Structure formats: C-alpha cells, structure tokens
Amino acid sequence: MLTTTPVELGWDVASAWNTKLLQSDVEKHFGVCISREALRKLLHRKGLSWTRSAYTLAKGDPDRQKNFEKQIDFLKKLNGS
C-alpha cells in the first residue's frame, strides 16, 4: 500500500488512497476489521498520513487562451475598468 495506488491493486474507484479504501484493503488482505477512525489514528501514530489528491487541469490551447484574454480586455475597456 505504501508504494502502490488503489488502481494497481484492483480498485477502479479512485487514483489515491483514502480511509475507506484502506479499510477495505486491510480487511481483504489481512482479514482484520478496523474502523476508519482507528485506521487514521494508527497511520498517524506510525508517522504516516494521506492527502487528498489534487486536481490538475490539462494544458489549454494557447490560441484559445489568447483569444479569451483579448475578449476579456475588450470587455474591460467597455466597462471603463
């Protein structure tokens, strides 16, 4: 779990670990039922933590971006900004 993503272990619902997935994976692989809060506290005691995945936007079309900037500049001039 430390070096893999959920997708690599057969979970197709997320690209990053969360406590719900960890809870299910611990039960599946180790046969241990543990609450999500207890799992979170255990990770914290072991110096581990998880973060929410960040959304990254795909690179935009430079021509469309320039056109959009021109439109915004035009609208600003109309409003006297």
N, C-alpha and C positions, 0 to 999 in steps of 0.2 A: 504494500500500500504506500510505502514511503517513496517509492520511485516509479510508480505507475499511475495512470489515470483510470477513472472508472471504466471508460470505454475499452481500454486494454484488457480489463478483467471481465468483460462481457456485459457491462452495464451500458445500455444505449440511451440512458435518460439524461446524462449530464457529462460535461467535459471536466469538471472539477469535483473533488470530494466535498461532501457536506456530512453533517452528523447522521442524517437519515440513511445515506448510502453506506457510511462507515458501520453503522449499527447493523444493517442487513448483511454486509460483507463479513463482519466479525461472527455473526450468528451462522452464516453459511459455511465459512471456512474453519471455525474453531468450535462451533456448537455451543457458544456462550451467548446467553441473552443478557443484554446490558441496556439500560436506559440511555437515551441520547444525552441527557444531562450528566450522568455518571461517566459516559464516554468522553464528553467535553472536559470534565474535571480531570480525568485520567490523563488525557492528552496534555492538559495544562501542567499537571504535576511532572510529567516527563519532559517538559520544556518544548513541547510541540504545539503548534497552532495551525489553524487553517484560515484562509481568507477567501472572501467571495471573489469569483472570477471577474475580471474587468472586461467590459465590452470594448472592443476595438473596431473602429469604423474602417471599412475598406477604403483604399485610396480613391479619391474622386477624380472625375475627368477635369483636367486643368482648363480646358477650353470652356466647359460649362461653368466652372468656378469663376473664371474671369468675366464671363457674360453676366453671371449673377452679381458680381461686385459692381459692374457697370450699371446694372439696373438699380442696385441699392444707392449708388452715388447719385444717379438721376433722381430717384425718389427723395433723397435728402435735399437736393437742390430745389426741388419743387416745394418742399415744406419750409425752406429757408434755414435749414439746420447747418 
